[in-house]
Amino acid sequence: MNPLPKLVCVVGARPNFMKIAPIYAALKSSRTVDPFLVHTGQHYDEAMKDLFFRQLGIPEPDIDLGVGSGSHAFQTAQIMQRFEPILDDVAPFAVLVVGDVNSTIACGLVAVKKQLPLIHVEAGLRSFDRTMPEEINRVLTDQISELLFTTERSAKENLLREGIAEDKIHFVGNVMIDALFTHLGRSVPAEETLARYGWNLGAQFGVLTLHRPSNVDDARTLERLLRTLVMVSRKLPLVFPCHPRTLKMIERYGLKGLLAEAEILVTPPLGYLEMLGLVRASQLVLTDSGGLQEETTALGVPCLTLRENTERPVTVSEGTNTVVGTDPDRIWAAVEDTLMTGGKRGRIPPLWDGRAAERIVRVVEERFL
Ligand code: UD1
């Protein structure tokens, strides 16, 4: 029997893992394509990588490029250099990338320069804010992709406006929500996670995450945000799983004391199943993450996005998300409103039904096999 044609699938950073898990599983069960998993090593900590691989049932990557952290140029260049020879060895029929992290654009560029078709999952999302590193990664990856899979209708309009041919674009739904529906039943109860950190918060708490450079890299911005969140925590205790970059900045700017006075439980980054359990049991999520805006919408939990824009507008128009920015008064007003009214109710957006990965595999088969 001839070996199956190989599709190189790339992961690099934490939000990639829940996107690749359902795609990898669907490719495996198709028995038409052999997925070859490359981890760039952009995220490498146990809590940022291995725990997710285990909980999501992703096998050990076929190759780990071990790139690690660095400036954008350094990280992107290292990934490109180390990824190129893999494509020579593996000889795939295409390369599949997900999301908008540096690993996405770096591997995408290598693939197209080697005349290999690029497949982009989660294409067409736009914040229209080019100071955001991810926005550059999104626009450029979409320009060089041969197949573009979208999660919401607005994405197609963005792509058409940027001159992408319509027949390359496929609205398939959201693979991150495939992962959520697959694993929700196994989520770790919130009480269990909180007890592990010696907290007994009672039934009412919020979840906080922060890691965007625009929020955490500048001392004054970070301090102003944290002061507001300390105030919020006196009304609604907060659980704050802290990204390594954020923790580093809190320490560098001497802001640890501020948190110590608050009703804020700071934990290391949590696993996927712990996070799902916390979010589904929470009154409210405050975040600058992209993925959490979507997960809260799928779970029906109100989300206040601590950014001035979102590249995921369907979470606002149909879901539970409100973009509140970083102004203390606006955050405070939105929290009060949410606690008083129970927060924004929404519905699950079209095709966020747990079957996006299956649709992706079908289109890949039709296009390439
Ligand atoms: C990256 C993505 C961002 C995504 C986020 C999710 C880019 C440009 N950004 O941001 O879109 O939302 O991942 O987490 O690709 N670090 C560790 N251990 C790790 C990984 C990182 O300590 O396993 C620390 C290092 O100090 C590193 C810093 O975090 O310098 C930033 O890591 P990096 O991969 O550059 O970007 P993120 O902020 O994680």
Residues whose N, C-alpha, C, O or C-beta is under 5 A from the ligand:
A	BS01	UD1	A13 R14 P15 Q42 H43 Y44 D45 M48 S69 G70 D100 V101 N102 P133 E134 H211 P244 R245
